[in-house]
């Protein structure tokens, strides 16, 4: 049985939401609009003989214009994610992760990709989970899952889900893997 045909116990939308899309559209839109507005002003400066300033304004306008495309792309992706959001699934035997939860592929000290694979697998079997802990507060709240398939713990960000979905996921994981939520044994002596 493949991951796509596995029965879904529960699916949770996992995306940043319209607040992030709105900020992105606003930032890229304002920056792109400012950049594009510099192009005609720079052209006027070049025509009046102020070459260094005029050319600099035109270059900034040309290179800043693609951010308008980024604003449109952010808006399109926001609409797409509204109707078909990435889903984090909890099945009877695994936690199936969307690309957004799998993390970024590792990079070297100079920013080059060390691998094309993200640090987290597509699915984490429940029997591979060692510990689960909620940590942080407010916007930094998250679920940290230590499992046998990756050296890095899986971090599920609470702000990427609705509060009720996040709490439901925690409750369902506590039911499915109760030993993973047990506090670590303390060492006595010294």
C-alpha positions in Angstrom: 0.0 0.0 0.0 1.5 3.4 -1.0 1.3 6.5 1.1 -1.4 8.0 -1.3 -3.7 5.0 -0.9 -3.2 4.6 2.9 -6.3 5.1 5.0 -6.2 8.6 6.6 -7.0 8.7 10.3 -7.0 12.5 10.4 -5.6 15.2 8.0 -4.6 18.6 9.2 -4.1 21.6 6.9 -0.4 22.7 7.4 0.3 26.1 5.9 1.1 29.5 7.2 -2.3 31.1 6.4 -3.5 34.4 5.0 -1.6 36.5 7.5 1.7 35.3 6.0 0.4 35.6 2.4 -0.8 39.1 3.1 2.5 40.2 4.5 4.3 38.7 1.6 2.1 40.3 -1.0 2.3 43.7 0.8 6.1 43.6 1.1 6.9 42.4 -2.4 4.1 44.6 -3.9 5.3 47.8 -2.2 9.0 47.0 -3.0 8.2 46.2 -6.6 5.9 49.3 -7.0 8.6 51.5 -5.6 11.2 50.0 -7.9 9.1 50.3 -11.0 8.3 53.9 -10.1 12.0 54.7 -10.1 12.4 53.7 -13.7 10.6 56.7 -15.3 12.1 59.1 -12.7 15.6 57.7 -13.5 14.9 58.2 -17.2 14.0 61.8 -16.6 17.3 62.3 -14.7 19.3 60.8 -17.6 17.5 63.1 -20.1 18.4 66.1 -17.9 22.1 65.1 -17.7 22.3 63.6 -14.2 23.7 60.3 -15.5 25.0 58.6 -12.4 21.8 59.1 -10.4 19.5 58.4 -13.4 21.3 55.2 -14.4 21.3 54.0 -10.8 17.6 54.6 -10.5 16.8 52.9 -13.7 19.0 49.8 -12.8 17.2 49.6 -9.4 13.9 49.8 -11.2 14.7 47.1 -13.7 16.1 44.7 -11.0 13.4 45.5 -8.5 10.5 44.9 -10.9 10.5 41.1 -10.6 9.3 41.5 -7.0 5.9 42.4 -8.4 5.8 39.0 -9.9 6.7 37.5 -6.5 3.8 39.4 -5.0 1.4 37.9 -7.6 3.0 34.4 -7.1 2.4 34.7 -3.3 -1.2 35.7 -3.9 -1.8 32.8 -6.3 -0.2 30.3 -3.9 -2.3 31.7 -1.1 -5.5 31.1 -3.1 -4.3 27.6 -4.0 -3.5 26.8 -0.4 -6.9 28.0 0.7 -8.6 25.5 -1.5 -6.0 22.7 -1.5 -3.7 23.2 1.5 -0.8 20.9 2.2 -1.9 18.2 4.6 -0.2 16.6 7.6 -1.8 13.2 8.0 -2.0 10.9 11.0 -2.9 7.4 9.9 -3.3 4.3 12.1 0.4 3.5 11.8 2.3 6.6 10.6 2.6 10.4 10.6 2.6 11.4 6.9 4.4 14.8 6.4 3.9 17.4 3.7 6.9 19.0 2.1 6.6 22.1 4.4 7.1 19.9 7.5 10.0 17.9 6.1 12.5 20.7 6.4 15.1 22.2 4.1 17.8 20.0 2.5 21.1 20.3 4.3 23.6 22.9 3.2 27.4 23.3 3.6 29.2 26.1 5.2 29.2 28.1 2.0 25.5 27.5 1.3 25.9 24.7 -1.3 23.4 21.8 -1.2 24.8 18.7 0.4 21.8 16.6 -0.5 18.6 17.0 -2.4 16.7 15.1 0.3 15.1 17.0 3.2 16.1 15.8 6.7 12.7 14.3 7.4 11.2 11.3 5.5 7.8 11.4 3.8 6.3 9.3 6.6 7.3 8.6 10.2 6.0 5.2 11.4 4.5 5.5 14.9 6.7 2.6 16.1 9.8 4.7 15.1 8.8 7.6 17.4 11.0 7.7 20.5 9.9 10.9 22.3 7.3 13.7 21.7 7.4 17.0 23.5 5.6 20.3 23.2 7.8 23.2 23.7 7.9 27.0 23.3 5.0 29.4 23.8 2.9 31.7 21.7 4.2 31.9 18.1 7.2 29.6 18.9 5.0 26.8 20.2 5.7 23.5 18.5 5.8 19.7 18.7 9.2 18.1 18.7 9.2 14.5 17.6 12.4 12.4 18.0 12.3 9.3 15.8 14.6 6.6 14.5 14.6 7.7 10.8 16.4 11.0 11.2 19.2 12.4 13.2 17.3 15.7 13.5 14.1 15.8 15.4 10.9 16.6 13.5 9.5 20.0 14.4 5.8 20.6 13.8 5.1 24.3 14.1 1.8 25.2 15.9 1.5 28.4 13.9 1.2 26.4 10.7 -2.0 24.8 12.0 -5.2 26.1 13.7 -5.0 25.8 17.5 -7.8 23.2 17.6 -6.0 21.1 14.9 -2.7 21.3 16.8 -4.3 20.3 20.1 -6.1 17.5 18.3 -2.9 16.2 16.8 -1.2 16.2 20.2 -4.1 14.4 21.8 -4.2 11.8 19.1 -0.4 11.2 19.3 -0.7 10.8 23.0 -3.3 8.1 22.5 -1.3 6.4 19.6 2.2 6.6 21.2 1.7 7.1 25.0 5.2 6.0 25.9 6.7 8.7 23.8 5.1 11.4 26.0 6.5 10.0 29.2 9.0 12.2 30.9 12.6 11.1 30.6 13.9 9.2 33.6 16.0 11.3 35.9 19.5 10.1 36.8 20.2 9.9 40.5 23.6 10.4 41.9 26.2 12.3 40.3 
